């Protein structure tokens, strides 16, 4: 940029470069306004556009190329500023350069779980994260809605805007998931639905997403554990067998974690629990019968039964303790 010490541009070339690659827009000069004389040129490089701002209004939009400042070249600006042909006094104007680059691999994610109601499960917390590619579609809208009085605008501020829109639209995009069990297999469909919803919301700001990817879409840890238990129960096929399997694994894991230490009351308690659970499962069918009938040669003798007040299992009326839970019977 041809700037002198006072920041005045005098019959030179105005251009803009961003070595950092993160600026969406920048003003030239950064402070104050540019003094444009007849013969000053504005160079808009490849993948850029420039806005001429005069008294807060967008006077002209310049696309790629070299634009020489003359009264005939800027009809709208000439009309607003009331230029005289061959003017010698400078025109004070802001020049904003906008990048048309695609900002790739920008990350998004849910800071808090999103609550969603699936057809078979209600109020399931869902966490998600992914990446998106962002581009400026309409520099005029970006300037009018987002930039305000600042002198530069970088992509991190757009990321925050996109993040908020993605979080808001995610519950609506989850409608394409048929069931909770199909959540992981529906990531691509959710991404496509989310892309359309977010782009519609961002249109008013003059920006848009080229693509959006969902890299992870998972429920909370508690829901995952419940789904694992359900899958294991379906594979084993019998609820009582599954409970026995879980109890045995729990006893084995507790014993292994102890490393041979902690003998005594802990081992005795585990042994008692294992015996009680095994007896309960093996005798379940007998205990579920409402009446126990013994047979001899001449008569049938019916033995009265009643439910345990604690676990509701069927016990004999004369028993002092429940065989299932050990509760004392009155």
For each residue, the residues with C-beta under 8 A, 3 or more apart:
1: 9 12 13 14 15 16 28 29
2: 9 10 12 13 14
3: 7 8 9 29
4: 7 8 10
5:
6:
7: 3 4 29 31 32
8: 3 4 35 90
9: 1 2 3 12 14 29 34 35 36 40
10: 2 4 35 37 40 90
11: 37 39 40
12: 1 2 9 40 41
13: 1 2 40 41 42 43 66
14: 1 2 9 28 34 40 41 42 43 95
15: 1 28 42 43 44 45 97
16: 1 26 28 45 48 50 97
17: 45
18: 21 22 23 26 99
19:
20: 23
21: 18 101
22: 18 154 155 156
23: 18 20 26 99 152 153 154 155
24: 98 99 103 136 142 153 154 155 157 158
25: 96 97 98 99 136 139 142 143 147 152 153
26: 16 18 23 30 96 97 151 152 153
27: 30 94 95 96 97 151 152
28: 1 14 15 16 34 95 96 97
29: 1 3 7 9 32 33 34
30: 26 27 151 152
31: 7 151
32: 7 29
33: 29 92 93 94
34: 9 14 28 29 92 93 94 95
35: 8 9 10 90 91 92
36: 9 40 69 90 91 92 93
37: 10 11 40 69 87 88 90 91
38: 69 70 71 86 87 88
39: 11 68 69 70
40: 9 10 11 12 13 14 36 37 68 69
41: 12 13 14 66 67 68 69
42: 13 14 15 50 62 66 67 69 95
43: 13 14 15 66 67
44: 15 48 49 50 62 63 64 65 66 67 97
45: 15 16 17 48 64
46: 64
47: 64 99 100 101
48: 16 44 45 64 97 98 99 100
49: 44 61 62 63 64 97 98 100 139
50: 16 42 44 61 62 67 95 96 97 98
51: 58 60 61 62 95 96 98 139 140 143
52: 58 59 60 61 62 74 77 93 94 95
53: 56 57 58 59 93 94 95 96 143
54: 57 59 77 80 81 91 93 94
55: 80
56: 53
57: 53 54 80
58: 51 52 53 61 140 143 144
59: 52 53 54 74 76 77 80 81 93
60: 51 52 74 76 77
61: 49 50 51 52 58 139 140
62: 42 44 49 50 51 52 65 67
63: 44 49
64: 44 45 46 47 48 49
65: 44 62
66: 13 41 42 43 44
67: 41 42 43 44 50 62 73
68: 39 40 41 73
69: 36 37 38 39 40 41 42 73 74 91
70: 38 39 73 74
71: 38 74 78 83 84 85 86 87
72: 75 78
73: 67 68 69 70
74: 52 59 60 69 70 71 77 78
75: 72 78 79
76: 59 60 79 80
77: 52 54 59 60 74 80 81 83 91 93
78: 71 72 74 75 81 82 83
79: 75 76 82
80: 54 55 57 59 76 77
81: 54 59 77 78 91 93
82: 78 79
83: 71 77 78 87 91
84: 71 87
85: 71
86: 38 71
87: 37 38 71 83 84 91
88: 37 38
89:
90: 8 10 35 36 37
91: 35 36 37 54 69 77 81 83 87
92: 33 34 35 36
93: 33 34 36 52 53 54 59 77 81
94: 27 33 34 52 53 54
95: 14 27 28 34 42 50 51 52 53
96: 25 26 27 28 50 51 53 139 143 147
97: 15 16 25 26 27 28 44 48 49 50
98: 24 25 48 49 50 51 136 139 142 143
99: 18 23 24 25 47 48 136
100: 47 48 49 135 136
101: 21 47 135
102: 133 134 135 210
103: 24 106 133 134 135 155 158
104: 133
105: 131 133
106: 103 131 132 133 134 155 159 162
107: 129 130 131 159
108: 129 130 131 132 159 162 163 166
109: 127 128 129 130 163
110: 113 114 126 127 128 129 167 170
111: 167
112:
113: 110 125 126 127 220
114: 110 125 126 127 128 167 170 171 174
115: 123 124 125 126 171
116: 123 124 126 171 174
117: 121 122 123 124
118: 121 122 124 177 179 180
119: 178 179
120: 179 180
121: 117 118 124 180 223
122: 117 118
123: 115 116 117
124: 115 116 117 118 121 180 219 220 223
125: 113 114 115 219 220 223
126: 110 113 114 115 116 170 174 183 217 218 219 220
127: 109 110 113 114 216 217 218 219 220
128: 109 110 114 170 214 216 217 218
129: 107 108 109 110 215 216
130: 107 108 109 191 212 213 214 215 216
131: 105 106 107 108 212 213 215
132: 106 108 162 166 209 210 211 212 213
133: 102 103 104 105 106 209 210 211 212
134: 102 103 106 155 158 159 162 207 208 209 210
135: 100 101 102 103 207 208 209 210
136: 24 25 98 99 100 139 142 206 207
137: 141 203 206 207 208
138: 141 142 206
139: 25 49 51 61 96 98 136 142 143 206
140: 51 58 61 143 144 206
141: 137 138 144 145 204 205 206
142: 24 25 98 136 138 139 145 146 147 153 205 206 207
143: 25 51 53 58 96 98 139 140 146 147
144: 58 140 141 147
145: 141 142 204 205 206
146: 142 143 153 157 158 161 205 206
147: 25 96 142 143 144 150 153
148:
149:
150: 147 153
151: 26 27 30 31
152: 23 25 26 27 30
153: 23 24 25 26 142 146 147 150 157
154: 22 23 24 157
155: 22 23 24 103 106 134 158 159
156: 22 159 160
157: 24 146 153 154 160 161
158: 24 103 134 146 155 161 162 207
159: 106 107 108 134 155 156 162 163
160: 156 157 163 164
161: 146 157 158 164 165 202 205 207
162: 106 108 132 134 158 159 165 166 198 202 207 209
163: 108 109 159 160 166 167
164: 160 161 167 168
165: 161 162 168 169 198 201 202
166: 108 132 162 163 169 170 194 198 212
167: 110 111 114 163 164 170
168: 164 165 201
169: 165 166 172 173 194 197 198 201
170: 110 114 126 128 166 167 173 174 194
171: 114 115 116 174
172: 169 175 193 197
173: 169 170 176 190 193 194 197
174: 114 116 126 170 171 177 190
175: 172 193
176: 173 186 189 190 193
177: 118 174 180 182 183 186 189 190
178: 119 182 186
179: 118 119 120 182 183
180: 118 120 121 124 177 183 219 223 227
181: 227
182: 177 178 179 185 186
183: 126 177 179 180 186 217 218 219
184: 187 217 218
185: 182
186: 176 177 178 182 183 189 190 217
187: 184 190 191 214 215 217
188: 191 192 214
189: 176 177 186 192 193
190: 173 174 176 177 186 187 193 194 214 217
191: 130 187 188 194 195 212 213 214
192: 188 189 195 196
193: 172 173 175 176 189 190 196 197
194: 166 169 170 173 190 191 197 198 212 214
195: 191 192 198 199 209 211 212
196: 192 193 199 200
197: 169 172 173 193 194 200 201
198: 162 165 166 169 194 195 201 202 209 212
199: 195 196 202 203 208 209
200: 196 197 203
201: 165 168 169 197 198 204
202: 161 162 165 198 199 205 207 208 209
203: 137 199 200 206 208
204: 141 145 201
205: 141 142 145 146 161 202
206: 136 137 138 139 140 141 142 145 146 203
207: 134 135 136 137 142 158 161 162 202
208: 134 135 137 199 202 203
209: 132 133 134 135 162 195 198 199 202 212
210: 102 132 133 134 135
211: 132 133 195
212: 130 131 132 133 166 191 194 195 198 209
213: 130 131 132 191
214: 128 130 187 188 190 191 194 217
215: 129 130 131 187
216: 127 128 129 130
217: 126 127 128 183 184 186 187 190 214
218: 126 127 128 183 184 224
219: 124 125 126 127 180 183 223 224 227
220: 113 124 125 126 127 223 224
221: 224 225
222: 225 226
223: 121 124 125 180 219 220 226 227
224: 218 219 220 221 227 228
225: 221 222 228 229
226: 222 223 229 230
227: 180 181 219 223 224 230 231
228: 224 225 231 232
229: 225 226 232 233
230: 226 227 233 234
231: 227 228 234 235
232: 228 229 235 236 242 245
233: 229 230 236 237 239 242
234: 230 231 237
235: 231 232
236: 232 233 241 242 245
237: 233 234 241
238: 241 242
239: 233 242 243
240: 243 244 281 284
241: 236 237 238 244 245
242: 232 233 236 238 239 245 246
243: 239 240 246 247 277 281
244: 240 241 247 248 277 278 281
245: 232 236 241 242 248 249
246: 242 243 249 250
247: 243 244 250 251 273 274 277
248: 244 245 251 252 274
249: 245 246 252 253
250: 246 247 253 254
251: 247 248 254 255 270 273 274
252: 248 249 255 256
253: 249 250 256 257
254: 250 251 257 258 270
255: 251 252 258 267 270
256: 252 253 259
257: 253 254
258: 254 255 261 262 266
259: 256
260: 263
261: 258
262: 258 266 267
263: 260 266 267
264: 267 268
265: 268 269
266: 258 262 263 269 270
267: 255 262 263 264 270 271
268: 264 265 271 272
269: 265 266 272 273
270: 251 254 255 266 267 273 274
271: 267 268 274 275
272: 268 269 275 276
273: 247 251 269 270 276 277
274: 247 248 251 270 271 277 278
275: 271 272 278 279
276: 272 273 279 280 324 325 326
277: 243 244 247 273 274 280 281
278: 244 274 275 281 282
279: 275 276 282 283 323
280: 276 277 283 284 287 313 323 324
281: 240 243 244 277 278 284
282: 278 279
283: 279 280 286 287 323
284: 240 280 281 287 288
285: 288 289
286: 283 289 292
287: 280 283 284 313 314 315 323 324
288: 284 285 314
289: 285 286 292 305 314
290: 305 314
291: 302 303 305
292: 286 289 302 303 305 316
293: 300 301 302 303
294: 300 301 303
295: 300
296: 299 301
297:
298:
299: 296
300: 293 294 295
301: 293 294 296
302: 291 292 293
303: 291 292 293 294 316 317
304: 316 317
305: 289 290 291 292 314 315 316 317
306: 314 315 317
307: 312 313 314 315
308: 311 312 313 314 315 322 324 325 327 329
309: 327 329
310: 322 325 327
311: 308 322 324 325 327
312: 307 308
313: 280 287 307 308 322 323 324 325
314: 287 288 289 290 305 306 307 308
315: 287 305 306 307 308 319 322 323 324 329
316: 292 303 304 305 319
317: 303 304 305 306
318:
319: 315 316 322 323 329
320: 328 329
321: 326 327 328 329
322: 308 310 311 313 315 319 325 326 327 329
323: 279 280 283 287 313 315 319
324: 276 280 287 308 311 313 315
325: 276 308 310 311 313 322
326: 276 321 322
327: 308 309 310 311 321 322
328: 320 321
329: 308 309 315 319 320 321 322
330:
